[in-house]
């Protein structure tokens, strides 16, 4: 099962916030997906 991670979760992750451990797990399991809209929203934060 793939997990689509929303922009707010990615921003929190980049700031090492509350969801960082959970997202680390999903990334390690290689089940995270992203779409073009979320990627476009993240570009200013990269």
N, C-alpha and C positions, 0 to 999 in steps of 0.2 A: 504494500500500500504506500503510495506517495503522499507527501504532505506539502500542501501549498502554504508557504509562510508569508504572512502579510507584512506590508511595509513597516508598520509600527513595531513588529517583533524584530525585524532586521535592524531598525534604528536603535532599539533598546540593546540588541546584541552587540552592535558596534560600540556602544557606550559601556559595555560590560555590565549591563543591568540585570534585573531579576531573572529574565528568561534565558540568559546566556548558557547556563548549564543544560537546560532542556534542549536548546537549539544545537549545542555541541553534540549531544547524543544523536539527534536526528541527522546531523551532518556526518558523524562517524558511521552511522548505519546506512548512509548513502540513499536516504529516502526523501530528501528535500527537493522540491521543484519550485521554480519561479516563472512568472510570465512577463511579457513585455511591459505591461503597465506598471507592475511592481518595480521592475528594473529601472524604468524611466523615473519613477519617484525616488529611487535610491541614488541616482547619479549625483545629485548635489551633495550627498553625504560621503561620497567616496573620495 
